[in-house]
């Protein structure tokens, strides 16, 4: 949205306002970089996409039904998705798709089963935990671990208010929703 590849009418009012704010601050080099990014990328055993393998930009992978359908859209053992900003994984065992809640205290072993994995969001987490969330993959141990980082939410909110960003985006940081 911030580089005009998606019409802003697709977004809710707050997201569209954030896209316009970002659009105004990107220089030509940053815009070109974003415009040139591929919608999907394969790196080793991982297929990477923002939304879903079926809809790389716009689909949210939020349920076992959506995840099960998406396994047919990539060939690698694992797929990393974002978009929902919530740490969650889906495992395919035969024709059965199950969800796995990701937690910093428990690593996720990547092995025999195909998976769709969302490592969470560094910005705007949406799983009820306001801390930034990301994952690190240990390729030697085939282990993916979620990490949470506390940051100064109040300072970030103050900066967002001064920047004129929508209050819905400002307030959601406190709750991680």
mmCIF file of the C-alpha atoms, coordinates in Angstrom:
data_MODEL
# 
_entry.id   MODEL 
# 
loop_
_atom_site.group_PDB 
_atom_site.id 
_atom_site.type_symbol 
_atom_site.label_atom_id 
_atom_site.label_alt_id 
_atom_site.label_comp_id 
_atom_site.label_asym_id 
_atom_site.label_entity_id 
_atom_site.label_seq_id 
_atom_site.pdbx_PDB_ins_code 
_atom_site.Cartn_x 
_atom_site.Cartn_y 
_atom_site.Cartn_z 
_atom_site.occupancy 
_atom_site.B_iso_or_equiv 
_atom_site.pdbx_formal_charge 
_atom_site.auth_seq_id 
_atom_site.auth_comp_id 
_atom_site.auth_asym_id 
_atom_site.auth_atom_id 
_atom_site.pdbx_PDB_model_num 
ATOM 1   C CA . UNK A 1 1   ? 0.000  0.000   0.000  1.00 0.00 ? 1   UNK A CA 1 
ATOM 2   C CA . UNK A 1 2   ? 2.822  2.414   0.811  1.00 0.00 ? 2   UNK A CA 1 
ATOM 3   C CA . UNK A 1 3   ? 4.195  2.183   -2.738 1.00 0.00 ? 3   UNK A CA 1 
ATOM 4   C CA . UNK A 1 4   ? 0.870  2.084   -4.548 1.00 0.00 ? 4   UNK A CA 1 
ATOM 5   C CA . UNK A 1 5   ? 0.834  -1.627  -5.439 1.00 0.00 ? 5   UNK A CA 1 
ATOM 6   C CA . UNK A 1 6   ? -2.427 -2.101  -3.535 1.00 0.00 ? 6   UNK A CA 1 
ATOM 7   C CA . UNK A 1 7   ? -5.211 0.461   -3.692 1.00 0.00 ? 7   UNK A CA 1 
ATOM 8   C CA . UNK A 1 8   ? -5.658 2.096   -0.280 1.00 0.00 ? 8   UNK A CA 1 
ATOM 9   C CA . UNK A 1 9   ? -9.423 1.463   -0.436 1.00 0.00 ? 9   UNK A CA 1 
ATOM 10  C CA . UNK A 1 10  ? -8.564 -2.176  0.367  1.00 0.00 ? 10  UNK A CA 1 
ATOM 11  C CA . UNK A 1 11  ? -7.335 -1.133  3.843  1.00 0.00 ? 11  UNK A CA 1 
ATOM 12  C CA . UNK A 1 12  ? -9.323 -0.045  6.872  1.00 0.00 ? 12  UNK A CA 1 
ATOM 13  C CA . UNK A 1 13  ? -9.116 3.685   7.594  1.00 0.00 ? 13  UNK A CA 1 
ATOM 14  C CA . UNK A 1 14  ? -6.292 3.409   10.143 1.00 0.00 ? 14  UNK A CA 1 
ATOM 15  C CA . UNK A 1 15  ? -4.143 1.155   7.972  1.00 0.00 ? 15  UNK A CA 1 
ATOM 16  C CA . UNK A 1 16  ? -4.730 3.401   4.948  1.00 0.00 ? 16  UNK A CA 1 
ATOM 17  C CA . UNK A 1 17  ? -3.654 6.423   7.003  1.00 0.00 ? 17  UNK A CA 1 
ATOM 18  C CA . UNK A 1 18  ? -0.488 4.579   8.074  1.00 0.00 ? 18  UNK A CA 1 
ATOM 19  C CA . UNK A 1 19  ? 0.215  3.706   4.430  1.00 0.00 ? 19  UNK A CA 1 
ATOM 20  C CA . UNK A 1 20  ? -0.175 7.345   3.395  1.00 0.00 ? 20  UNK A CA 1 
ATOM 21  C CA . UNK A 1 21  ? 2.099  8.430   6.281  1.00 0.00 ? 21  UNK A CA 1 
ATOM 22  C CA . UNK A 1 22  ? 4.727  5.903   5.173  1.00 0.00 ? 22  UNK A CA 1 
ATOM 23  C CA . UNK A 1 23  ? 4.327  6.855   1.511  1.00 0.00 ? 23  UNK A CA 1 
ATOM 24  C CA . UNK A 1 24  ? 5.158  10.473  2.354  1.00 0.00 ? 24  UNK A CA 1 
ATOM 25  C CA . UNK A 1 25  ? 8.374  9.478   4.114  1.00 0.00 ? 25  UNK A CA 1 
ATOM 26  C CA . UNK A 1 26  ? 9.825  6.998   1.654  1.00 0.00 ? 26  UNK A CA 1 
ATOM 27  C CA . UNK A 1 27  ? 12.463 8.296   -0.691 1.00 0.00 ? 27  UNK A CA 1 
ATOM 28  C CA . UNK A 1 28  ? 12.853 7.117   -4.289 1.00 0.00 ? 28  UNK A CA 1 
ATOM 29  C CA . UNK A 1 29  ? 15.443 4.470   -3.361 1.00 0.00 ? 29  UNK A CA 1 
ATOM 30  C CA . UNK A 1 30  ? 13.277 2.997   -0.598 1.00 0.00 ? 30  UNK A CA 1 
ATOM 31  C CA . UNK A 1 31  ? 10.219 2.979   -2.852 1.00 0.00 ? 31  UNK A CA 1 
ATOM 32  C CA . UNK A 1 32  ? 12.160 1.260   -5.619 1.00 0.00 ? 32  UNK A CA 1 
ATOM 33  C CA . UNK A 1 33  ? 13.516 -1.331  -3.183 1.00 0.00 ? 33  UNK A CA 1 
ATOM 34  C CA . UNK A 1 34  ? 10.011 -2.183  -1.950 1.00 0.00 ? 34  UNK A CA 1 
ATOM 35  C CA . UNK A 1 35  ? 8.584  -2.222  -5.469 1.00 0.00 ? 35  UNK A CA 1 
ATOM 36  C CA . UNK A 1 36  ? 11.278 -4.667  -6.574 1.00 0.00 ? 36  UNK A CA 1 
ATOM 37  C CA . UNK A 1 37  ? 10.761 -7.147  -3.734 1.00 0.00 ? 37  UNK A CA 1 
ATOM 38  C CA . UNK A 1 38  ? 9.408  -10.505 -4.905 1.00 0.00 ? 38  UNK A CA 1 
ATOM 39  C CA . UNK A 1 39  ? 5.990  -11.604 -3.622 1.00 0.00 ? 39  UNK A CA 1 
ATOM 40  C CA . UNK A 1 40  ? 7.453  -14.990 -2.677 1.00 0.00 ? 40  UNK A CA 1 
ATOM 41  C CA . UNK A 1 41  ? 10.943 -16.300 -2.062 1.00 0.00 ? 41  UNK A CA 1 
ATOM 42  C CA . UNK A 1 42  ? 12.363 -19.786 -1.643 1.00 0.00 ? 42  UNK A CA 1 
ATOM 43  C CA . UNK A 1 43  ? 15.460 -20.180 0.543  1.00 0.00 ? 43  UNK A CA 1 
ATOM 44  C CA . UNK A 1 44  ? 16.537 -23.762 1.106  1.00 0.00 ? 44  UNK A CA 1 
ATOM 45  C CA . UNK A 1 45  ? 13.760 -25.639 2.896  1.00 0.00 ? 45  UNK A CA 1 
ATOM 46  C CA . UNK A 1 46  ? 11.702 -22.473 3.375  1.00 0.00 ? 46  UNK A CA 1 
ATOM 47  C CA . UNK A 1 47  ? 9.103  -20.757 1.222  1.00 0.00 ? 47  UNK A CA 1 
ATOM 48  C CA . UNK A 1 48  ? 8.687  -17.158 2.417  1.00 0.00 ? 48  UNK A CA 1 
ATOM 49  C CA . UNK A 1 49  ? 5.609  -15.026 1.876  1.00 0.00 ? 49  UNK A CA 1 
ATOM 50  C CA . UNK A 1 50  ? 3.841  -12.180 3.643  1.00 0.00 ? 50  UNK A CA 1 
ATOM 51  C CA . UNK A 1 51  ? 0.205  -13.299 3.455  1.00 0.00 ? 51  UNK A CA 1 
ATOM 52  C CA . UNK A 1 52  ? -0.193 -16.906 2.379  1.00 0.00 ? 52  UNK A CA 1 
ATOM 53  C CA . UNK A 1 53  ? 1.200  -19.168 -0.332 1.00 0.00 ? 53  UNK A CA 1 
ATOM 54  C CA . UNK A 1 54  ? -2.146 -18.946 -2.166 1.00 0.00 ? 54  UNK A CA 1 
ATOM 55  C CA . UNK A 1 55  ? -2.506 -15.171 -1.774 1.00 0.00 ? 55  UNK A CA 1 
ATOM 56  C CA . UNK A 1 56  ? 1.002  -13.795 -1.126 1.00 0.00 ? 56  UNK A CA 1 
ATOM 57  C CA . UNK A 1 57  ? -0.082 -10.324 -0.075 1.00 0.00 ? 57  UNK A CA 1 
ATOM 58  C CA . UNK A 1 58  ? -3.599 -10.347 1.298  1.00 0.00 ? 58  UNK A CA 1 
ATOM 59  C CA . UNK A 1 59  ? -4.640 -13.651 2.903  1.00 0.00 ? 59  UNK A CA 1 
ATOM 60  C CA . UNK A 1 60  ? -4.385 -14.233 6.636  1.00 0.00 ? 60  UNK A CA 1 
ATOM 61  C CA . UNK A 1 61  ? -3.444 -17.785 7.679  1.00 0.00 ? 61  UNK A CA 1 
ATOM 62  C CA . UNK A 1 62  ? -5.512 -17.946 10.860 1.00 0.00 ? 62  UNK A CA 1 
ATOM 63  C CA . UNK A 1 63  ? -7.103 -21.399 10.930 1.00 0.00 ? 63  UNK A CA 1 
ATOM 64  C CA . UNK A 1 64  ? -6.366 -25.025 10.160 1.00 0.00 ? 64  UNK A CA 1 
ATOM 65  C CA . UNK A 1 65  ? -8.800 -24.870 7.225  1.00 0.00 ? 65  UNK A CA 1 
ATOM 66  C CA . UNK A 1 66  ? -6.976 -21.965 5.583  1.00 0.00 ? 66  UNK A CA 1 
ATOM 67  C CA . UNK A 1 67  ? -3.598 -23.527 6.342  1.00 0.00 ? 67  UNK A CA 1 
ATOM 68  C CA . UNK A 1 68  ? -4.610 -26.952 4.972  1.00 0.00 ? 68  UNK A CA 1 
ATOM 69  C CA . UNK A 1 69  ? -5.628 -25.406 1.635  1.00 0.00 ? 69  UNK A CA 1 
ATOM 70  C CA . UNK A 1 70  ? -2.343 -23.462 1.451  1.00 0.00 ? 70  UNK A CA 1 
ATOM 71  C CA . UNK A 1 71  ? -0.054 -26.492 1.741  1.00 0.00 ? 71  UNK A CA 1 
ATOM 72  C CA . UNK A 1 72  ? -0.773 -27.217 -1.931 1.00 0.00 ? 72  UNK A CA 1 
ATOM 73  C CA . UNK A 1 73  ? 0.714  -23.860 -2.985 1.00 0.00 ? 73  UNK A CA 1 
ATOM 74  C CA . UNK A 1 74  ? 4.323  -24.539 -1.992 1.00 0.00 ? 74  UNK A CA 1 
ATOM 75  C CA . UNK A 1 75  ? 6.692  -27.466 -2.362 1.00 0.00 ? 75  UNK A CA 1 
ATOM 76  C CA . UNK A 1 76  ? 9.295  -26.890 0.357  1.00 0.00 ? 76  UNK A CA 1 
ATOM 77  C CA . UNK A 1 77  ? 8.965  -28.561 3.764  1.00 0.00 ? 77  UNK A CA 1 
ATOM 78  C CA . UNK A 1 78  ? 8.287  -25.248 5.514  1.00 0.00 ? 78  UNK A CA 1 
ATOM 79  C CA . UNK A 1 79  ? 6.616  -21.954 4.789  1.00 0.00 ? 79  UNK A CA 1 
ATOM 80  C CA . UNK A 1 80  ? 7.129  -18.749 6.758  1.00 0.00 ? 80  UNK A CA 1 
ATOM 81  C CA . UNK A 1 81  ? 4.228  -16.273 6.720  1.00 0.00 ? 81  UNK A CA 1 
ATOM 82  C CA . UNK A 1 82  ? 3.525  -12.956 8.406  1.00 0.00 ? 82  UNK A CA 1 
ATOM 83  C CA . UNK A 1 83  ? 0.485  -10.701 8.041  1.00 0.00 ? 83  UNK A CA 1 
ATOM 84  C CA . UNK A 1 84  ? -1.330 -11.812 11.216 1.00 0.00 ? 84  UNK A CA 1 
ATOM 85  C CA . UNK A 1 85  ? 1.587  -10.737 13.460 1.00 0.00 ? 85  UNK A CA 1 
ATOM 86  C CA . UNK A 1 86  ? 0.745  -13.674 15.760 1.00 0.00 ? 86  UNK A CA 1 
ATOM 87  C CA . UNK A 1 87  ? 3.171  -16.537 16.483 1.00 0.00 ? 87  UNK A CA 1 
ATOM 88  C CA . UNK A 1 88  ? 1.471  -19.724 15.339 1.00 0.00 ? 88  UNK A CA 1 
ATOM 89  C CA . UNK A 1 89  ? 2.306  -22.811 13.308 1.00 0.00 ? 89  UNK A CA 1 
ATOM 90  C CA . UNK A 1 90  ? 0.303  -25.351 11.354 1.00 0.00 ? 90  UNK A CA 1 
ATOM 91  C CA . UNK A 1 91  ? 1.521  -28.906 10.874 1.00 0.00 ? 91  UNK A CA 1 
ATOM 92  C CA . UNK A 1 92  ? 0.381  -31.234 8.114  1.00 0.00 ? 92  UNK A CA 1 
ATOM 93  C CA . UNK A 1 93  ? 0.306  -34.914 9.045  1.00 0.00 ? 93  UNK A CA 1 
ATOM 94  C CA . UNK A 1 94  ? -1.091 -36.914 6.134  1.00 0.00 ? 94  UNK A CA 1 
ATOM 95  C CA . UNK A 1 95  ? -4.308 -35.038 5.350  1.00 0.00 ? 95  UNK A CA 1 
ATOM 96  C CA . UNK A 1 96  ? -4.696 -33.724 8.897  1.00 0.00 ? 96  UNK A CA 1 
ATOM 97  C CA . UNK A 1 97  ? -3.749 -30.106 9.665  1.00 0.00 ? 97  UNK A CA 1 
ATOM 98  C CA . UNK A 1 98  ? -3.269 -29.074 13.294 1.00 0.00 ? 98  UNK A CA 1 
ATOM 99  C CA . UNK A 1 99  ? -2.311 -25.763 14.869 1.00 0.00 ? 99  UNK A CA 1 
ATOM 100 C CA . UNK A 1 100 ? 0.587  -25.249 17.256 1.00 0.00 ? 100 UNK A CA 1 
ATOM 101 C CA . UNK A 1 101 ? 0.816  -22.224 19.541 1.00 0.00 ? 101 UNK A CA 1 
ATOM 102 C CA . UNK A 1 102 ? 4.371  -20.912 19.604 1.00 0.00 ? 102 UNK A CA 1 
ATOM 103 C CA . UNK A 1 103 ? 5.890  -19.877 22.905 1.00 0.00 ? 103 UNK A CA 1 
ATOM 104 C CA . UNK A 1 104 ? 9.297  -18.520 23.943 1.00 0.00 ? 104 UNK A CA 1 
ATOM 105 C CA . UNK A 1 105 ? 9.614  -21.306 26.517 1.00 0.00 ? 105 UNK A CA 1 
ATOM 106 C CA . UNK A 1 106 ? 9.149  -24.168 24.018 1.00 0.00 ? 106 UNK A CA 1 
ATOM 107 C CA . UNK A 1 107 ? 11.126 -24.642 20.817 1.00 0.00 ? 107 UNK A CA 1 
ATOM 108 C CA . UNK A 1 108 ? 9.519  -25.980 17.660 1.00 0.00 ? 108 UNK A CA 1 
ATOM 109 C CA . UNK A 1 109 ? 11.380 -28.952 16.166 1.00 0.00 ? 109 UNK A CA 1 
ATOM 110 C CA . UNK A 1 110 ? 11.245 -28.944 12.387 1.00 0.00 ? 110 UNK A CA 1 
ATOM 111 C CA . UNK A 1 111 ? 11.367 -32.468 11.096 1.00 0.00 ? 111 UNK A CA 1 
ATOM 112 C CA . UNK A 1 112 ? 9.268  -34.947 9.184  1.00 0.00 ? 112 UNK A CA 1 
ATOM 113 C CA . UNK A 1 113 ? 6.083  -32.894 8.844  1.00 0.00 ? 113 UNK A CA 1 
ATOM 114 C CA . UNK A 1 114 ? 5.463  -29.943 6.565  1.00 0.00 ? 114 UNK A CA 1 
ATOM 115 C CA . UNK A 1 115 ? 4.629  -26.723 8.401  1.00 0.00 ? 115 UNK A CA 1 
ATOM 116 C CA . UNK A 1 116 ? 3.388  -23.214 7.879  1.00 0.00 ? 116 UNK A CA 1 
ATOM 117 C CA . UNK A 1 117 ? 4.967  -20.994 10.526 1.00 0.00 ? 117 UNK A CA 1 
ATOM 118 C CA . UNK A 1 118 ? 4.229  -17.420 11.551 1.00 0.00 ? 118 UNK A CA 1 
ATOM 119 C CA . UNK A 1 119 ? 7.074  -16.102 13.753 1.00 0.00 ? 119 UNK A CA 1 
ATOM 120 C CA . UNK A 1 120 ? 4.990  -13.197 15.093 1.00 0.00 ? 120 UNK A CA 1 
ATOM 121 C CA . UNK A 1 121 ? 5.575  -9.507  14.592 1.00 0.00 ? 121 UNK A CA 1 
ATOM 122 C CA . UNK A 1 122 ? 8.303  -7.150  15.706 1.00 0.00 ? 122 UNK A CA 1 
ATOM 123 C CA . UNK A 1 123 ? 5.884  -4.292  15.052 1.00 0.00 ? 123 UNK A CA 1 
ATOM 124 C CA . UNK A 1 124 ? 2.230  -4.286  16.095 1.00 0.00 ? 124 UNK A CA 1 
ATOM 125 C CA . UNK A 1 125 ? 2.057  -7.760  17.708 1.00 0.00 ? 125 UNK A CA 1 
ATOM 126 C CA . UNK A 1 126 ? -1.532 -9.004  17.614 1.00 0.00 ? 126 UNK A CA 1 
ATOM 127 C CA . UNK A 1 127 ? -1.645 -11.954 19.963 1.00 0.00 ? 127 UNK A CA 1 
ATOM 128 C CA . UNK A 1 128 ? -2.307 -10.132 23.237 1.00 0.00 ? 128 UNK A CA 1 
ATOM 129 C CA . UNK A 1 129 ? 1.385  -9.812  24.138 1.00 0.00 ? 129 UNK A CA 1 
ATOM 130 C CA . UNK A 1 130 ? 2.686  -6.294  23.393 1.00 0.00 ? 130 UNK A CA 1 
ATOM 131 C CA . UNK A 1 131 ? 6.353  -7.311  23.323 1.00 0.00 ? 131 UNK A CA 1 
ATOM 132 C CA . UNK A 1 132 ? 8.070  -7.534  19.955 1.00 0.00 ? 132 UNK A CA 1 
ATOM 133 C CA . UNK A 1 133 ? 8.160  -11.111 18.673 1.00 0.00 ? 133 UNK A CA 1 
ATOM 134 C CA . UNK A 1 134 ? 10.525 -12.858 16.276 1.00 0.00 ? 134 UNK A CA 1 
ATOM 135 C CA . UNK A 1 135 ? 11.998 -16.301 15.661 1.00 0.00 ? 135 UNK A CA 1 
ATOM 136 C CA . UNK A 1 136 ? 15.491 -17.675 15.281 1.00 0.00 ? 136 UNK A CA 1 
ATOM 137 C CA . UNK A 1 137 ? 16.024 -20.919 13.409 1.00 0.00 ? 137 UNK A CA 1 
ATOM 138 C CA . UNK A 1 138 ? 18.908 -23.188 14.444 1.00 0.00 ? 138 UNK A CA 1 
ATOM 139 C CA . UNK A 1 139 ? 19.576 -25.133 11.251 1.00 0.00 ? 139 UNK A CA 1 
ATOM 140 C CA . UNK A 1 140 ? 21.994 -27.543 12.951 1.00 0.00 ? 140 UNK A CA 1 
ATOM 141 C CA . UNK A 1 141 ? 19.433 -28.586 15.560 1.00 0.00 ? 141 UNK A CA 1 
ATOM 142 C CA . UNK A 1 142 ? 16.397 -28.057 13.298 1.00 0.00 ? 142 UNK A CA 1 
ATOM 143 C CA . UNK A 1 143 ? 14.852 -25.950 16.047 1.00 0.00 ? 143 UNK A CA 1 
ATOM 144 C CA . UNK A 1 144 ? 12.878 -22.742 15.727 1.00 0.00 ? 144 UNK A CA 1 
ATOM 145 C CA . UNK A 1 145 ? 12.530 -20.591 18.824 1.00 0.00 ? 145 UNK A CA 1 
ATOM 146 C CA . UNK A 1 146 ? 10.282 -17.609 19.395 1.00 0.00 ? 146 UNK A CA 1 
ATOM 147 C CA . UNK A 1 147 ? 11.769 -14.661 21.250 1.00 0.00 ? 147 UNK A CA 1 
ATOM 148 C CA . UNK A 1 148 ? 10.002 -11.734 22.903 1.00 0.00 ? 148 UNK A CA 1 
ATOM 149 C CA . UNK A 1 149 ? 11.580 -8.341  23.505 1.00 0.00 ? 149 UNK A CA 1 
ATOM 150 C CA . UNK A 1 150 ? 10.258 -5.652  25.793 1.00 0.00 ? 150 UNK A CA 1 
ATOM 151 C CA . UNK A 1 151 ? 10.526 -2.127  24.421 1.00 0.00 ? 151 UNK A CA 1 
ATOM 152 C CA . UNK A 1 152 ? 9.386  1.307   25.526 1.00 0.00 ? 152 UNK A CA 1 
ATOM 153 C CA . UNK A 1 153 ? 5.778  1.170   24.367 1.00 0.00 ? 153 UNK A CA 1 
ATOM 154 C CA . UNK A 1 154 ? 4.901  4.540   25.931 1.00 0.00 ? 154 UNK A CA 1 
ATOM 155 C CA . UNK A 1 155 ? 7.725  6.279   24.070 1.00 0.00 ? 155 UNK A CA 1 
ATOM 156 C CA . UNK A 1 156 ? 6.669  4.603   20.829 1.00 0.00 ? 156 UNK A CA 1 
ATOM 157 C CA . UNK A 1 157 ? 3.065  5.678   21.409 1.00 0.00 ? 157 UNK A CA 1 
ATOM 158 C CA . UNK A 1 158 ? 4.149  9.262   22.125 1.00 0.00 ? 158 UNK A CA 1 
ATOM 159 C CA . UNK A 1 159 ? 6.092  9.335   18.858 1.00 0.00 ? 159 UNK A CA 1 
ATOM 160 C CA . UNK A 1 160 ? 3.125  7.913   16.965 1.00 0.00 ? 160 UNK A CA 1 
ATOM 161 C CA . UNK A 1 161 ? 0.816  10.586  18.408 1.00 0.00 ? 161 UNK A CA 1 
ATOM 162 C CA . UNK A 1 162 ? 3.291  13.344  17.488 1.00 0.00 ? 162 UNK A CA 1 
ATOM 163 C CA . UNK A 1 163 ? 3.521  11.887  13.976 1.00 0.00 ? 163 UNK A CA 1 
ATOM 164 C CA . UNK A 1 164 ? -0.260 12.121  13.638 1.00 0.00 ? 164 UNK A CA 1 
ATOM 165 C CA . UNK A 1 165 ? -0.862 8.407   13.240 1.00 0.00 ? 165 UNK A CA 1 
ATOM 166 C CA . UNK A 1 166 ? -4.363 7.082   14.031 1.00 0.00 ? 166 UNK A CA 1 
ATOM 167 C CA . UNK A 1 167 ? -5.163 6.548   17.709 1.00 0.00 ? 167 UNK A CA 1 
ATOM 168 C CA . UNK A 1 168 ? -6.414 3.023   16.972 1.00 0.00 ? 168 UNK A CA 1 
ATOM 169 C CA . UNK A 1 169 ? -2.859 2.074   15.962 1.00 0.00 ? 169 UNK A CA 1 
ATOM 170 C CA . UNK A 1 170 ? -1.379 3.913   18.932 1.00 0.00 ? 170 UNK A CA 1 
ATOM 171 C CA . UNK A 1 171 ? -3.638 2.292   21.527 1.00 0.00 ? 171 UNK A CA 1 
ATOM 172 C CA . UNK A 1 172 ? -3.370 -1.247  20.185 1.00 0.00 ? 172 UNK A CA 1 
ATOM 173 C CA . UNK A 1 173 ? 0.355  -1.349  21.058 1.00 0.00 ? 173 UNK A CA 1 
ATOM 174 C CA . UNK A 1 174 ? -0.437 -1.422  24.800 1.00 0.00 ? 174 UNK A CA 1 
ATOM 175 C CA . UNK A 1 175 ? -2.471 -4.617  24.506 1.00 0.00 ? 175 UNK A CA 1 
ATOM 176 C CA . UNK A 1 176 ? -0.710 -6.238  21.583 1.00 0.00 ? 176 UNK A CA 1 
ATOM 177 C CA . UNK A 1 177 ? -3.942 -6.470  19.588 1.00 0.00 ? 177 UNK A CA 1 
# 
